[in-house]
Amino acid sequence: MDDDARCSWYHSFLPSYLTDYGEPRITHTYKVVFLGFAACLIEAELDVMSKELGFGSWIPDTTSQVPHVEY
C-alpha cells in the first residue's frame, strides 16, 4: 500500500478530516516501526472507532491527553 492509499485508509476510520475547530484530525502518521496514526478524537468518537474492523489499539497521549490510535 502506498502512502496516499494508507492515509485514505486511516481517514476512513475517522468521522471527518477536520476537528470541530477546523484543524486536521490526523496529527501524525507512523510507518517505520509500526503502521498507525495519531488523531484528535473525543471519547465518544474513539468509542465508535474502536468497534471498527481493523482497529488495533489506542494509546493516550500523556502530554496533551489526546488519544493516539494504532492500526
Secondary structure as GFF3:
##gff-version 3
##sequence-region A 1 71
A	DSSP	alpha_helix	3	13	.	.	.	ID=ss1
A	DSSP	beta_strand	26	30	.	.	.	ID=ss2
A	DSSP	beta_strand	36	39	.	.	.	ID=ss3
A	DSSP	alpha_helix	43	49	.	.	.	ID=ss4
A	DSSP	beta_strand	57	60	.	.	.	ID=ss5
A	DSSP	beta_strand	67	70	.	.	.	ID=ss6
###
